[in-house]
Amino acid sequence: MINLIPNTEKKKMVKSFYYRFTVVCLVVFGLSVLIGTFVMIPSYFLVRTKEDLVNKKLEAQKSESVSAPDQETLAITQDLENKLWLLEGSESDKFTISKEVVSAIVQKKIFSIKITDISYENNPPAGKKVSIEGIAPSREILLAFRRLLENDPLFKSVDLPISNFIKGSNIRFNLNLIPV
């Protein structure tokens, strides 16, 4: 099929197509903005009125004075304070391992010793006791760790059973400490 339209006419048609396409795009964009504006106007006014209402309530609450607590509230508060005091008093009789004891153990620990467990107990006849379980690579290192703990003033006694020294390497040990 032969195209009989001259090249100048073809160029004019393409140019006119792009003009029409641009105008249609601008009209669609303008209509979209216009419709969007009309749709958003009611929401805008609704939000503005709610904001004004909230600001009025806030001003009203700020201007109100806070009433003094009544006797019932004071009685409940006093009762709660008494209960808390009783709980705190009962907790003070229990032995809790202190941060100082744990930090002393960790600071004295030799690099190659692995501590697997630190436990504590408070047995009224026997007293307070901290137990350390772990793995030491050799007897010498385990003995050095025990001596470091013995020289610490936080501990009254350090008990390392002789049975821990039977094995020559990778020794699983159980060390008992009595804190001051």
Wavefront OBJ file of the C-alpha trace (Angstrom):
o trace
v 0.000 0.000 0.000
v 1.372 3.310 -0.997
v 1.147 6.298 1.321
v 0.116 9.313 -0.720
v 0.396 11.919 2.062
v 3.382 14.230 1.570
v 6.048 14.413 4.300
v 5.190 17.981 5.312
v 1.581 16.968 5.925
v 2.745 13.949 7.928
v 4.879 16.211 10.143
v 1.951 18.587 10.654
v -0.311 15.665 11.627
v 2.227 14.331 14.144
v 2.690 17.829 15.571
v -1.056 18.335 15.850
v -1.400 14.903 17.527
v 1.136 15.859 20.197
v -0.622 19.208 20.765
v -3.966 17.487 21.225
v -2.414 14.824 23.467
v -0.780 17.513 25.648
v -4.045 19.468 25.928
v -5.983 16.324 26.893
v -3.368 15.444 29.558
v -3.488 18.968 31.004
v -7.297 18.953 31.074
v -7.360 15.544 32.821
v -4.775 16.725 35.360
v -6.694 19.962 35.995
v -9.959 18.090 36.466
v -8.261 15.645 38.856
v -6.928 18.502 40.975
v -10.330 20.199 40.951
v -12.197 17.010 41.961
v -9.579 16.234 44.622
v -9.969 19.717 46.069
v -13.761 19.394 46.266
v -13.475 15.970 47.884
v -10.981 17.189 50.505
v -12.828 20.387 51.520
v -15.369 18.644 53.828
v -12.586 16.671 55.520
v -10.594 19.850 56.026
v -13.510 21.645 57.688
v -14.268 18.598 59.848
v -10.669 18.425 61.077
v -10.607 22.170 61.777
v -13.797 22.032 63.858
v -12.507 19.017 65.824
v -9.227 20.819 66.450
v -11.075 23.881 67.737
v -13.241 21.680 69.971
v -10.194 19.894 71.415
v -8.413 23.201 72.040
v -11.476 24.552 73.878
v -11.644 21.422 76.063
v -7.921 21.696 76.792
v -8.274 25.318 77.848
v -11.259 24.421 80.049
v -9.310 21.625 81.759
v -6.302 23.866 82.296
v -8.453 26.498 83.973
v -10.092 23.964 86.359
v -8.387 23.509 89.697
v -7.491 20.026 90.870
v -9.565 18.983 93.842
v -7.856 17.829 97.017
v -7.770 14.055 97.524
v -10.589 12.739 99.634
v -10.214 10.646 102.787
v -10.834 7.346 101.007
v -7.956 7.945 98.595
v -5.661 8.886 101.471
v -6.634 5.728 103.370
v -5.949 3.536 100.329
v -2.573 5.211 99.809
v -1.610 4.727 103.455
v -2.685 1.069 103.366
v -0.608 0.483 100.231
v 2.435 2.116 101.820
v 2.067 -0.135 104.891
v 1.870 -3.248 102.711
v 4.937 -2.203 100.727
v 6.843 -1.541 103.936
v 5.986 -5.051 105.174
v 7.160 -6.587 101.893
v 10.418 -4.647 101.944
v 11.037 -5.707 105.544
v 10.552 -9.387 104.741
v 12.853 -9.159 101.719
v 15.672 -7.636 103.775
v 15.976 -10.835 105.822
v 16.746 -12.892 102.735
v 20.268 -13.280 101.377
v 20.730 -11.993 97.884
v 24.021 -12.289 96.099
v 25.480 -8.840 95.799
v 26.870 -7.175 92.756
v 30.201 -6.819 94.582
v 30.557 -10.585 95.036
v 29.806 -11.363 91.398
v 32.072 -8.588 90.113
v 34.884 -9.777 92.418
v 34.547 -13.313 91.046
v 34.521 -12.096 87.450
v 37.482 -9.751 87.994
v 39.584 -12.466 89.621
v 38.732 -14.999 86.910
v 41.717 -15.998 84.834
v 41.184 -15.673 81.078
v 41.352 -19.391 80.270
v 38.875 -20.428 83.000
v 35.276 -20.823 81.844
v 32.630 -20.221 84.532
v 29.454 -22.150 83.728
v 27.372 -21.476 86.847
v 27.271 -19.131 89.833
v 24.701 -20.072 92.446
v 24.024 -19.001 96.000
v 22.109 -20.310 98.963
v 21.165 -19.129 102.418
v 20.908 -22.010 104.847
v 20.298 -20.636 108.393
v 22.370 -23.313 110.200
v 25.200 -23.344 107.660
v 25.085 -19.693 106.585
v 25.430 -18.015 103.228
v 27.329 -19.776 100.461
v 28.224 -18.983 96.846
v 29.088 -21.875 94.523
v 31.005 -21.535 91.280
v 31.135 -24.274 88.666
v 33.297 -24.187 85.588
v 36.098 -25.650 83.522
v 39.806 -24.944 83.987
v 42.422 -25.940 81.400
v 44.998 -27.113 83.995
v 45.599 -27.686 87.711
v 47.992 -24.740 87.965
v 45.480 -22.266 86.567
v 42.730 -23.597 88.857
v 45.027 -23.287 91.883
v 45.972 -19.720 90.881
v 42.271 -18.815 90.579
v 41.593 -20.241 94.056
v 44.500 -18.256 95.548
v 43.235 -15.037 93.940
v 39.828 -15.582 95.530
v 41.381 -16.437 98.927
v 43.281 -13.139 98.903
v 40.065 -11.182 98.292
v 38.685 -9.610 101.519
v 35.079 -10.199 100.366
v 35.348 -13.923 101.103
v 35.788 -15.542 104.530
v 36.734 -18.901 103.098
v 37.290 -20.541 99.726
v 36.740 -24.293 99.530
v 38.056 -26.163 96.501
v 37.718 -29.932 97.008
v 40.858 -31.954 96.338
v 38.850 -34.210 94.022
v 38.878 -31.364 91.496
v 42.641 -31.874 91.034
v 42.437 -35.541 89.953
v 42.167 -34.785 86.260
v 45.186 -33.122 84.589
v 43.494 -30.970 81.954
v 40.012 -29.644 81.149
v 39.104 -29.897 84.817
v 35.449 -29.500 85.780
v 35.546 -27.786 89.162
v 33.140 -26.788 91.918
v 34.332 -23.959 94.148
v 32.459 -22.951 97.336
v 32.835 -19.428 98.736
v 31.552 -17.977 101.985
v 31.097 -14.209 101.657
v 31.811 -11.800 104.487
l 1 2 3 4 5 6 7 8 9 10 11 12 13 14 15 16 17 18 19 20 21 22 23 24 25 26 27 28 29 30 31 32 33 34 35 36 37 38 39 40 41 42 43 44 45 46 47 48 49 50 51 52 53 54 55 56 57 58 59 60 61 62 63 64 65 66 67 68 69 70 71 72 73 74 75 76 77 78 79 80 81 82 83 84 85 86 87 88 89 90 91 92 93 94 95 96 97 98 99 100 101 102 103 104 105 106 107 108 109 110 111 112 113 114 115 116 117 118 119 120 121 122 123 124 125 126 127 128 129 130 131 132 133 134 135 136 137 138 139 140 141 142 143 144 145 146 147 148 149 150 151 152 153 154 155 156 157 158 159 160 161 162 163 164 165 166 167 168 169 170 171 172 173 174 175 176 177 178 179 180
